[in-house]
């Protein structure tokens, strides 16, 4: 920094010659601050507005239409639906700052095993039954970039609660999934192109509880049973779901 040193040295020498050492100290401080102010301002701002990776965005109200894969976690009795394709509708409304409220509906058609618990293990599974998992939940979504995009991206965290059901009656083995409370949490990533609809990717973990009838603990003629540990009479399981789709603005 030879140029800066020369400026400071010349100013210091002039001030010493005219006003003495005490006043020189004050003068040097003024010179140094004046030289460094532009650099400090640049560091604080970081980017010129035209080059900033952040851009303002209005979250507002949105409707997302998505499809993806619902990966079911295996339950102790192995009667959970098989993993399958899923369709999702999601409505979001901004409520202030980085926060939005959402309501979501998911449907996943699949199939699951039909058991006759009193049969020996070799003949216990008597077939497969078609079943559709319906999930309705709502919750809070928090944008990690506030009311801005970062390189046209909006990452967010979300969590909520709702109900899940297959609307099916009890099967031949007395098992019925029923309608249950569920909890969910996950990550979202939205991409806002210059033109066209927003692209959305959601990674969501759903959790609910399975309950099993007494017949699942009764021994068959081969001394086996569907479940042996009564602590497994109920079990928390669920699914991991990945969905991709488009987000359309509403009322704009």
C-alpha positions as CSV (number, residue, x, y, z in Angstrom):
1,X,0.0,0.0,0.0
2,X,2.7,2.6,-1.0
3,X,0.2,5.2,-2.1
4,X,-1.8,5.0,1.2
5,X,1.5,5.2,3.2
6,X,2.6,8.4,1.4
7,X,-0.8,10.1,2.0
8,X,-0.8,9.2,5.7
9,X,2.9,10.2,6.1
10,X,2.5,13.6,4.3
11,X,-0.6,14.4,6.3
12,X,1.1,13.5,9.6
13,X,4.2,15.6,8.8
14,X,2.2,18.6,7.9
15,X,0.1,18.4,11.0
16,X,3.1,18.0,13.2
17,X,4.8,21.0,11.7
18,X,1.7,23.2,12.1
19,X,-0.2,22.0,15.2
20,X,2.0,19.7,17.2
21,X,1.8,16.0,18.1
22,X,-1.5,15.9,19.9
23,X,-3.5,17.5,17.1
24,X,-1.6,15.3,14.6
25,X,-3.0,12.2,16.2
26,X,-6.6,13.4,15.6
27,X,-5.7,14.4,12.0
28,X,-4.2,11.1,11.2
29,X,-7.4,9.4,12.5
30,X,-9.5,11.5,10.2
31,X,-7.3,10.7,7.2
32,X,-7.3,6.9,7.9
33,X,-11.0,6.8,8.3
34,X,-11.5,8.8,5.1
35,X,-9.3,6.4,3.2
36,X,-11.0,3.3,4.6
37,X,-14.6,4.3,4.5
38,X,-15.2,3.2,0.8
39,X,-13.7,-0.3,1.6
40,X,-15.8,-0.7,4.7
41,X,-19.0,0.3,2.8
42,X,-18.2,-2.2,0.1
43,X,-17.6,-5.0,2.6
44,X,-20.9,-4.3,4.4
45,X,-23.0,-4.3,1.3
46,X,-21.2,-7.2,-0.3
47,X,-22.7,-6.9,-3.8
48,X,-24.0,-4.2,-6.0
49,X,-27.8,-4.6,-6.4
50,X,-27.4,-5.7,-10.0
51,X,-24.9,-8.5,-9.0
52,X,-26.5,-9.6,-5.7
53,X,-27.6,-13.3,-5.5
54,X,-30.6,-12.2,-3.4
55,X,-33.8,-10.9,-5.0
56,X,-37.0,-9.8,-3.3
57,X,-40.0,-12.1,-3.8
58,X,-43.6,-11.9,-2.8
59,X,-44.7,-15.2,-1.3
60,X,-48.4,-14.5,-1.2
61,X,-50.8,-17.4,-1.9
62,X,-49.8,-20.4,-4.0
63,X,-51.2,-23.7,-5.2
64,X,-48.7,-26.6,-5.8
65,X,-49.5,-29.6,-8.0
66,X,-47.0,-32.4,-7.4
67,X,-46.3,-36.1,-8.0
68,X,-43.7,-38.4,-6.6
69,X,-42.9,-41.5,-4.5
70,X,-44.2,-42.5,-1.1
71,X,-41.7,-45.0,0.5
72,X,-43.5,-46.8,3.3
73,X,-41.6,-48.0,6.3
74,X,-42.1,-51.6,7.2
75,X,-44.2,-52.2,10.3
76,X,-43.8,-55.0,12.8
77,X,-46.7,-57.1,11.3
78,X,-45.8,-56.3,7.7
79,X,-49.3,-55.2,6.8
80,X,-48.4,-51.6,5.8
81,X,-49.1,-50.6,2.2
82,X,-46.3,-51.1,-0.3
83,X,-44.3,-48.1,-1.5
84,X,-46.0,-46.4,-4.4
85,X,-46.6,-43.3,-6.5
86,X,-48.3,-40.4,-4.8
87,X,-50.2,-37.3,-6.0
88,X,-50.2,-34.1,-3.9
89,X,-52.1,-30.8,-3.8
90,X,-50.7,-28.1,-1.5
91,X,-52.0,-24.6,-0.7
92,X,-49.7,-22.0,0.9
93,X,-50.4,-18.5,2.2
94,X,-47.8,-16.1,3.6
95,X,-48.5,-14.8,7.1
96,X,-45.6,-12.5,7.7
97,X,-41.8,-12.4,7.4
98,X,-40.5,-15.8,6.3
99,X,-43.5,-17.7,7.5
100,X,-46.3,-19.4,5.5
101,X,-49.2,-21.6,6.5
102,X,-50.0,-24.6,4.4
103,X,-52.7,-27.3,3.9
104,X,-51.8,-30.4,1.9
105,X,-53.7,-33.4,0.5
106,X,-51.8,-36.6,-0.6
107,X,-53.2,-39.7,-2.2
108,X,-51.1,-42.9,-2.8
109,X,-52.8,-45.9,-4.4
110,X,-51.1,-49.2,-3.4
111,X,-51.7,-52.6,-2.0
112,X,-50.9,-54.5,1.2
113,X,-50.8,-58.1,2.4
114,X,-53.9,-59.9,3.7
115,X,-53.2,-62.1,6.7
116,X,-55.1,-64.9,8.4
117,X,-53.3,-64.8,11.8
118,X,-54.5,-68.3,12.9
119,X,-53.0,-70.0,9.9
120,X,-49.5,-71.5,10.0
121,X,-46.7,-69.3,8.8
122,X,-46.5,-71.0,5.4
123,X,-50.2,-70.2,4.5
124,X,-50.7,-67.1,6.6
125,X,-50.6,-64.6,3.7
126,X,-53.6,-65.2,1.5
127,X,-53.2,-62.5,-1.0
128,X,-52.9,-58.7,-1.6
129,X,-55.6,-56.1,-1.2
130,X,-55.8,-52.8,-3.0
131,X,-55.7,-49.8,-0.7
132,X,-55.2,-46.0,-1.1
133,X,-53.6,-44.0,1.6
134,X,-55.1,-40.5,2.1
135,X,-53.2,-37.9,4.0
136,X,-54.5,-34.4,5.0
137,X,-52.3,-32.2,7.0
138,X,-51.4,-28.5,7.7
139,X,-48.6,-26.7,9.3
140,X,-45.9,-24.0,9.2
141,X,-43.3,-23.4,6.5
142,X,-40.3,-21.2,7.2
143,X,-38.2,-19.8,4.3
144,X,-34.5,-19.9,5.1
145,X,-33.9,-16.9,2.9
146,X,-36.7,-14.8,4.3
147,X,-38.7,-12.9,1.7
148,X,-36.0,-13.2,-0.9
149,X,-34.6,-15.8,-3.3
150,X,-31.0,-16.9,-3.4
151,X,-29.8,-17.5,-7.0
152,X,-33.6,-17.9,-7.7
153,X,-33.9,-20.6,-5.0
154,X,-36.1,-20.6,-1.9
155,X,-35.1,-23.4,0.6
156,X,-37.5,-23.9,3.6
157,X,-38.2,-26.1,6.6
158,X,-41.8,-27.2,7.4
159,X,-43.7,-29.2,10.0
160,X,-47.3,-30.0,10.7
161,X,-50.0,-32.4,11.8
162,X,-53.1,-34.0,10.3
163,X,-54.9,-37.2,9.8
164,X,-54.3,-40.3,7.6
165,X,-56.7,-43.0,6.5
166,X,-57.4,-45.7,3.9
167,X,-61.1,-45.7,4.5
168,X,-61.1,-49.5,4.5
169,X,-63.1,-51.9,6.6
170,X,-61.5,-54.6,8.8
171,X,-60.1,-57.5,6.7
172,X,-60.4,-61.3,7.2
173,X,-57.7,-61.2,9.9
174,X,-59.5,-58.4,11.9
175,X,-56.9,-55.8,11.0
176,X,-58.1,-52.3,10.2
177,X,-55.9,-49.3,9.6
178,X,-58.6,-46.9,10.4
179,X,-58.2,-43.1,10.7
180,X,-55.3,-41.8,12.7
181,X,-53.5,-38.6,13.7
182,X,-50.2,-38.1,11.9
183,X,-47.2,-35.8,12.1
184,X,-45.0,-34.5,9.4
185,X,-41.7,-32.6,8.9
186,X,-39.5,-32.0,6.0
187,X,-37.6,-29.7,3.6
188,X,-38.7,-27.9,0.5
189,X,-36.8,-26.2,-2.3
190,X,-38.5,-23.9,-4.8
191,X,-37.0,-22.5,-8.0
192,X,-38.4,-19.3,-9.4
193,X,-37.5,-18.9,-13.1
194,X,-37.6,-15.6,-14.9
195,X,-40.7,-16.8,-16.8
196,X,-43.2,-19.6,-16.2
197,X,-44.4,-21.3,-13.0
198,X,-42.2,-22.0,-9.9
199,X,-40.7,-25.5,-9.6
200,X,-41.0,-27.2,-6.2
201,X,-39.4,-30.2,-4.6
202,X,-40.5,-31.5,-1.2
203,X,-38.9,-34.1,1.0
204,X,-41.4,-35.1,3.7
205,X,-41.4,-37.6,6.6
206,X,-44.9,-38.7,7.7
207,X,-45.4,-40.5,11.0
208,X,-48.4,-42.4,12.3
209,X,-49.2,-45.3,14.7
210,X,-50.2,-48.8,13.7
211,X,-52.5,-50.8,16.1
212,X,-52.9,-54.6,15.9
213,X,-55.8,-56.9,16.9
214,X,-55.5,-59.6,19.6
215,X,-55.5,-62.3,17.0
216,X,-52.1,-61.2,15.8
217,X,-50.7,-62.5,19.1
218,X,-52.4,-65.9,19.1
219,X,-50.3,-68.9,18.2
220,X,-51.2,-71.0,15.2
221,X,-50.9,-74.8,14.9
222,X,-47.2,-74.4,14.1
223,X,-46.7,-72.5,17.4
224,X,-45.9,-69.2,15.5
225,X,-47.9,-66.0,15.6
226,X,-47.8,-62.8,13.6
227,X,-46.4,-60.9,16.6
228,X,-44.9,-62.3,19.8
229,X,-44.0,-59.2,21.8
230,X,-47.1,-57.5,23.2
231,X,-45.1,-54.3,23.3
232,X,-45.6,-54.2,19.6
233,X,-49.3,-54.0,20.0
234,X,-48.9,-50.5,18.6
235,X,-45.9,-49.1,16.6
236,X,-45.0,-45.7,15.2
237,X,-44.1,-45.9,11.5
238,X,-44.9,-43.9,8.4
239,X,-43.3,-43.0,5.1
240,X,-40.7,-40.9,3.5
241,X,-42.1,-39.0,0.5
242,X,-40.4,-37.2,-2.4
243,X,-42.6,-35.0,-4.6
244,X,-41.8,-32.7,-7.5
245,X,-44.2,-30.3,-9.3
246,X,-45.2,-26.7,-10.2
247,X,-46.4,-23.9,-8.0
248,X,-48.9,-21.4,-9.3
249,X,-49.6,-18.0,-7.8
250,X,-53.2,-17.2,-6.8
251,X,-55.1,-13.9,-6.8
252,X,-52.3,-11.8,-8.3
